[in-house]
Amino acid sequence: MGNDYLIPANSKKSMLIFGLFTQLDLMIFGIGLGVTMILLIALPIENLAWAIAAISPGLIAGFLVLPVPNYHNMRVLISSAITFLTERQRFKWKGWCMLDGDEQETNQR
């Protein structure tokens, strides 16, 4: 083999539990399922509204830890969207082609 290198496609995936979850993700999901189990025991689930209320913590926790392409999971996607929408949106260009003069100087060069 003539200097061929094998680079793993996703080397950070090995640091996750089951290749998908962090400890915080599993804690969120476990707490959501625990609360759901307690509510299923405590609430009268014969009524549809009580049944939905009882299973909603598990569904919400499952939605938050759902894997999403290009992001870790829905929790990270939602936090990135909130950060994008609430922080400063005016970007100052300081690229490699920016000159410190006015436009007439750039036309003369």
C-alpha positions as CSV (number, residue, x, y, z in Angstrom):
1,M,0.0,0.0,0.0
2,G,1.6,3.2,-1.1
3,N,1.0,5.7,1.7
4,D,-2.8,5.1,1.8
5,Y,-4.5,6.4,5.0
6,L,-7.7,5.1,6.4
7,I,-9.7,7.9,8.1
8,P,-12.8,6.9,10.0
9,A,-16.0,8.5,8.7
10,N,-17.3,9.4,12.2
11,S,-14.6,9.1,14.9
12,K,-16.7,10.9,17.6
13,K,-19.5,8.3,17.3
14,S,-17.3,5.9,19.3
15,M,-17.5,8.2,22.3
16,L,-21.3,7.9,22.5
17,I,-23.3,5.2,24.2
18,F,-24.6,2.8,21.6
19,G,-23.1,5.2,19.1
20,L,-26.0,7.6,19.5
21,F,-26.5,8.9,23.0
22,T,-24.6,10.9,25.6
23,Q,-25.1,10.4,29.3
24,L,-27.4,13.5,29.4
25,D,-29.5,12.1,26.6
26,L,-30.0,8.8,28.5
27,M,-30.8,10.7,31.7
28,I,-33.4,12.8,30.0
29,F,-35.0,9.7,28.4
30,G,-34.9,7.7,31.6
31,I,-36.5,10.5,33.6
32,G,-39.2,10.9,31.0
33,L,-40.0,7.2,31.0
34,G,-39.9,7.1,34.8
35,V,-42.4,10.0,35.0
36,T,-44.5,8.3,32.4
37,M,-44.6,5.0,34.4
38,I,-45.6,6.9,37.6
39,L,-48.3,8.7,35.8
40,L,-49.6,5.6,34.1
41,I,-50.0,4.0,37.6
42,A,-51.4,7.1,39.3
43,L,-53.8,8.5,36.7
44,P,-57.1,6.9,35.4
45,I,-56.1,6.1,31.8
46,E,-59.6,5.1,30.8
47,N,-60.2,8.6,29.6
48,L,-58.2,9.6,26.4
49,A,-57.1,13.0,27.8
50,W,-55.6,11.4,30.9
51,A,-53.9,8.7,28.8
52,I,-52.3,11.4,26.6
53,A,-51.3,13.4,29.7
54,A,-49.7,10.2,31.2
55,I,-47.6,9.3,28.1
56,S,-46.6,12.8,27.1
57,P,-43.4,13.0,29.3
58,G,-42.1,9.9,27.6
59,L,-43.0,11.1,24.2
60,I,-41.4,14.5,24.8
61,A,-38.2,13.0,26.2
62,G,-38.1,10.6,23.2
63,F,-38.5,13.4,20.8
64,L,-35.7,15.4,22.4
65,V,-33.2,12.6,22.1
66,L,-34.2,11.6,18.6
67,P,-31.1,11.5,16.4
68,V,-31.1,14.1,13.5
69,P,-28.7,14.2,10.5
70,N,-26.0,17.0,10.7
71,Y,-26.9,17.5,14.4
72,H,-26.6,15.3,17.4
73,N,-30.3,15.1,18.2
74,M,-33.4,17.3,18.4
75,R,-32.3,18.9,21.7
76,V,-29.1,20.2,20.0
77,L,-31.0,21.3,16.9
78,I,-33.5,23.3,19.0
79,S,-30.8,24.9,21.1
80,S,-28.9,25.9,17.9
81,A,-32.0,27.4,16.5
82,I,-32.7,29.4,19.6
83,T,-29.1,30.6,19.7
84,F,-29.3,31.6,16.1
85,L,-32.6,33.5,16.5
86,T,-31.7,35.3,19.8
87,E,-28.1,36.4,19.3
88,R,-26.5,39.1,17.2
89,Q,-27.2,38.7,13.5
90,R,-24.9,41.4,12.1
91,F,-21.7,40.0,10.8
92,K,-18.7,42.1,10.0
93,W,-16.7,41.0,7.0
94,K,-13.0,40.5,7.7
95,G,-12.0,38.2,4.9
96,W,-8.8,37.8,3.1
97,C,-9.9,40.1,0.3
98,M,-11.0,43.1,2.5
99,L,-9.0,46.2,1.9
100,D,-8.8,49.1,4.4
101,G,-9.2,51.8,1.8
102,D,-12.2,53.3,0.0
103,E,-13.6,52.0,-3.3
104,Q,-11.7,54.5,-5.5
105,E,-8.3,53.1,-4.2
106,T,-9.3,49.6,-5.0
107,N,-10.2,50.6,-8.6
108,Q,-6.8,52.3,-9.2
109,R,-4.8,49.2,-8.2
